[in-house]
Amino acid sequence: MMTLRDFVLATPFFVIAHRGASGRAPENTLAALRLAVESGARMIELDVQFTSDRKQIVFHDHVLGRTTNGHGHVKNTSFETIRTLDAGTWFDASFAGERVPSLEEALALLREHAYLNIELKPITDQHTALADIADLVATIKRFDYQQHMVFSSFDHNALRMVKNVDPSLHSVALNVPHDNRLPSNVVFSCQADGFGCSIHELTQARMADAIAHLIPVGVYTVNTIEDLRKVLTLGARAVVSNYPDVIMEAYERMRAE
């Protein structure tokens, strides 16, 4: 698999599976990640949280209740306890018994099959933030994934910390809601390599600025054909979707028209 930098330069458009194929399977589970790979998605986006015993798990929320049958804060719950929880039934009974995966399990599944986008959650504890990011980077490097992945975040200070840990790592600055700066201003302020925004924030002015400064742009969350047409018309390079299979099929049809 070529490096992420070479892949982005060589690929005019690609789809990023949002928390795996989260429209087809429970988000951030191995089932969702596996389905995203099988659908042909070139990049998978996922989230990482730390348990009370500092295990890295693939999980979006700070609390357990929305996507498992547990309760309480992730950071106050042990990995062993979280592994007993059902992370699938909330989505559909056919996924009953699906577990919250460790980051290592996810990396083992995805390695050599897809590029990776880890969204860093906003920093809530400045005292542990740098250590958390350093530990996360160390895990990525154990799987030799560092040149095949990117960190993204709305917290641009977290992205600066990533670059402090290892300047060669890639990062994408997600636009903070109501921040009307152009992509070049956002990206240069935190030494990021790319820019991300919602479909509602995507404008001609933003795209013109990004293109002029050679900044790759990714757009979330694109689940409809209408949104895909808008993105392609404006010239974005990548979209994040809960239904990567649908969006990829639609893109191929549009190319053939």
C-alpha positions as CSV (number, residue, x, y, z in Angstrom):
1,M,0.0,0.0,0.0
2,M,1.4,3.4,-1.0
3,T,1.9,6.1,1.6
4,L,-1.1,8.3,2.4
5,R,0.7,11.3,1.0
6,D,1.2,9.5,-2.4
7,F,-2.3,8.1,-2.3
8,V,-3.9,11.6,-1.8
9,L,-1.7,13.0,-4.6
10,A,-2.7,10.2,-7.0
11,T,-6.4,9.9,-6.2
12,P,-8.8,12.5,-7.4
13,F,-11.6,11.5,-5.1
14,F,-12.2,8.9,-2.3
15,V,-14.7,7.9,0.3
16,I,-14.0,7.7,4.0
17,A,-16.2,5.4,6.0
18,H,-17.6,7.3,9.0
19,R,-17.0,5.2,12.2
20,G,-16.8,2.3,9.8
21,A,-19.9,1.6,7.6
22,S,-22.0,3.1,10.4
23,G,-25.2,3.2,8.4
24,R,-25.0,-0.6,8.0
25,A,-23.6,-1.8,11.3
26,P,-23.1,-0.4,14.8
27,E,-20.6,2.4,14.7
28,N,-17.0,1.9,15.8
29,T,-17.3,-1.9,16.0
30,L,-15.3,-4.5,14.2
31,A,-18.5,-5.4,12.3
32,A,-18.7,-1.8,11.0
33,L,-15.0,-1.6,10.2
34,R,-15.1,-5.0,8.4
35,L,-18.1,-4.0,6.4
36,A,-16.4,-0.8,5.4
37,V,-13.4,-2.6,4.1
38,E,-15.5,-5.1,2.2
39,S,-17.4,-2.2,0.6
40,G,-14.2,-0.9,-0.9
41,A,-13.8,2.2,1.2
42,R,-10.2,3.4,0.9
43,M,-10.1,5.1,4.3
44,I,-11.8,4.4,7.6
45,E,-12.6,7.1,10.2
46,L,-12.8,6.0,13.9
47,D,-12.7,7.5,17.4
48,V,-10.5,6.6,20.3
49,Q,-11.1,6.9,24.1
50,F,-9.0,5.9,27.1
51,T,-10.5,3.6,29.8
52,S,-9.8,4.0,33.5
53,D,-6.8,1.6,33.2
54,R,-5.5,3.5,30.1
55,K,-6.5,1.0,27.5
56,Q,-7.3,2.5,24.1
57,I,-10.7,1.6,22.8
58,V,-12.6,2.5,19.6
59,F,-15.5,4.5,20.9
60,H,-17.0,7.9,20.1
61,D,-18.8,9.2,23.2
62,H,-17.4,10.1,26.6
63,V,-20.3,8.1,28.2
64,L,-21.3,4.5,27.5
65,G,-25.1,4.7,27.4
66,R,-25.8,5.7,23.8
67,T,-24.1,2.8,22.0
68,T,-23.9,0.1,24.7
69,N,-26.0,-1.4,27.5
70,G,-23.6,0.1,30.0
71,H,-23.6,3.5,31.8
72,G,-21.1,6.0,33.2
73,H,-18.0,7.6,31.8
74,V,-15.5,5.7,29.7
75,K,-12.6,7.2,31.6
76,N,-14.0,5.9,34.8
77,T,-14.6,2.4,33.6
78,S,-12.1,-0.4,33.2
79,F,-11.4,-2.1,29.9
80,E,-12.4,-5.5,31.4
81,T,-15.8,-4.0,32.3
82,I,-16.3,-2.4,28.9
83,R,-15.5,-5.6,27.2
84,T,-18.6,-7.3,28.8
85,L,-21.0,-4.7,27.3
86,D,-23.2,-5.3,24.3
87,A,-22.3,-2.7,21.7
88,G,-24.6,-4.0,18.9
89,T,-28.2,-4.5,20.0
90,W,-28.9,-0.7,20.2
91,F,-28.4,-0.7,16.4
92,D,-30.1,-4.0,15.5
93,A,-30.8,-7.3,17.2
94,S,-28.7,-9.1,14.6
95,F,-25.6,-7.4,16.1
96,A,-26.3,-8.5,19.6
97,G,-23.1,-9.4,21.5
98,E,-20.9,-7.1,19.4
99,R,-18.2,-5.8,21.6
100,V,-16.3,-2.5,21.9
101,P,-13.0,-3.2,20.2
102,S,-9.5,-2.2,21.4
103,L,-7.6,0.1,19.1
104,E,-5.1,-2.7,18.6
105,E,-7.9,-5.0,17.3
106,A,-9.0,-2.3,14.9
107,L,-5.5,-1.7,13.6
108,A,-4.9,-5.5,13.1
109,L,-8.1,-5.7,11.1
110,L,-7.5,-2.6,8.9
111,R,-3.8,-2.9,8.3
112,E,-2.9,-3.3,4.6
113,H,-6.6,-2.9,3.7
114,A,-7.4,0.7,4.3
115,Y,-6.0,4.1,5.3
116,L,-7.0,5.3,8.7
117,N,-8.4,8.6,10.1
118,I,-8.4,8.9,13.9
119,E,-10.5,11.7,15.1
120,L,-9.1,13.1,18.3
121,K,-11.7,14.3,20.8
122,P,-11.4,17.8,22.3
123,I,-8.9,17.9,25.1
124,T,-10.6,18.0,28.5
125,D,-7.6,17.4,30.7
126,Q,-4.5,19.4,29.8
127,H,-2.4,17.5,32.3
128,T,-2.8,14.1,30.5
129,A,-3.4,15.3,26.9
130,L,0.2,15.1,25.7
131,A,0.8,11.7,27.4
132,D,-2.5,10.4,25.8
133,I,-1.4,11.5,22.3
134,A,2.1,10.1,22.8
135,D,0.6,6.8,23.9
136,L,-1.7,6.8,20.9
137,V,1.1,7.6,18.5
138,A,3.2,4.8,20.0
139,T,0.4,2.3,19.3
140,I,0.1,3.5,15.7
141,K,3.9,3.0,15.3
142,R,3.8,-0.5,16.7
143,F,1.5,-1.4,13.8
144,D,3.7,0.6,11.4
145,Y,0.7,2.6,10.4
146,Q,2.1,6.1,10.8
147,Q,2.5,6.8,7.0
148,H,-0.9,5.4,6.2
149,M,-3.0,7.4,8.6
150,V,-4.1,10.9,9.6
151,F,-5.3,12.5,12.8
152,S,-8.2,14.9,12.5
153,S,-9.8,17.1,15.2
154,F,-11.9,20.1,15.9
155,D,-9.4,20.8,18.7
156,H,-6.5,22.3,16.8
157,N,-4.4,22.4,19.9
158,A,-4.5,18.6,19.9
159,L,-3.2,18.6,16.3
160,R,-0.3,20.8,17.4
161,M,0.5,18.2,20.1
162,V,0.5,15.5,17.4
163,K,3.1,17.5,15.4
164,N,5.1,18.0,18.6
165,V,5.2,14.3,19.2
166,D,6.2,13.6,15.6
167,P,6.3,16.3,12.9
168,S,6.0,13.6,10.1
169,L,2.5,12.6,11.2
170,H,-0.4,13.8,9.0
171,S,-3.2,15.9,10.4
172,V,-6.5,17.4,9.2
173,A,-8.0,20.5,10.9
174,L,-11.8,20.2,11.2
175,N,-13.5,23.5,10.9
176,V,-14.9,24.7,14.2
177,P,-18.6,25.7,13.8
178,H,-19.0,29.4,13.2
179,D,-15.3,29.9,12.4
180,N,-15.5,31.7,9.1
181,R,-11.7,31.7,8.4
182,L,-10.6,30.3,5.0
183,P,-9.0,26.9,5.0
184,S,-5.4,28.2,4.5
185,N,-5.7,30.3,7.7
186,V,-7.1,27.4,9.7
187,V,-4.5,24.9,8.4
188,F,-1.5,27.2,8.7
189,S,-2.4,28.2,12.3
190,C,-2.0,24.6,13.5
191,Q,0.5,23.2,10.9
192,A,-2.2,20.8,9.6
193,D,-1.9,19.0,6.2
194,G,-5.6,19.1,5.2
195,F,-8.9,20.8,6.0
196,G,-12.3,19.3,6.8
197,C,-15.8,20.8,7.1
198,S,-19.4,19.9,7.0
199,I,-21.4,19.8,3.8
200,H,-23.2,22.9,5.0
201,E,-19.9,24.8,5.5
202,L,-18.6,24.0,2.0
203,T,-18.5,27.1,-0.2
204,Q,-16.9,28.2,-3.4
205,A,-14.8,30.6,-1.5
206,R,-13.4,27.9,0.8
207,M,-12.7,25.6,-2.0
208,A,-11.1,28.3,-4.1
209,D,-8.8,29.1,-1.2
210,A,-7.9,25.5,-0.5
211,I,-7.2,24.8,-4.2
212,A,-5.0,27.9,-4.5
213,H,-3.0,26.7,-1.5
214,L,-2.9,23.0,-2.5
215,I,-4.8,22.0,0.6
216,P,-6.8,18.7,0.4
217,V,-10.4,19.1,1.5
218,G,-12.7,16.4,3.0
219,V,-16.4,17.0,3.6
220,Y,-18.7,15.3,6.2
221,T,-21.3,13.8,6.3
222,V,-22.2,13.0,2.7
223,N,-25.0,10.4,2.6
224,T,-27.1,11.5,-0.4
225,I,-26.6,11.8,-4.1
226,E,-27.5,15.5,-4.0
227,D,-24.8,16.2,-1.4
228,L,-22.3,14.2,-3.5
229,R,-23.1,16.2,-6.6
230,K,-22.5,19.5,-4.6
231,V,-19.2,18.2,-3.3
232,L,-17.9,17.1,-6.7
233,T,-19.1,20.3,-8.4
234,L,-17.1,22.4,-5.9
235,G,-14.0,20.2,-6.2
236,A,-13.6,18.5,-2.8
237,R,-11.2,15.5,-2.8
238,A,-12.9,13.3,-0.2
239,V,-16.1,12.7,1.6
240,V,-17.0,11.1,4.9
241,S,-20.1,8.9,4.7
242,N,-22.1,6.5,6.8
243,Y,-22.9,4.6,3.6
244,P,-19.6,4.3,1.7
245,D,-21.0,1.6,-0.6
246,V,-23.8,3.9,-1.8
247,I,-21.6,7.0,-2.3
248,M,-18.9,5.0,-4.1
249,E,-21.5,3.4,-6.4
250,A,-23.0,6.8,-7.2
251,Y,-19.6,8.4,-7.9
252,E,-18.8,5.6,-10.4
253,R,-22.1,6.2,-12.1
254,M,-21.5,9.9,-12.3
255,R,-18.0,9.3,-13.8
256,A,-19.6,7.2,-16.5
257,E,-22.2,9.7,-17.4
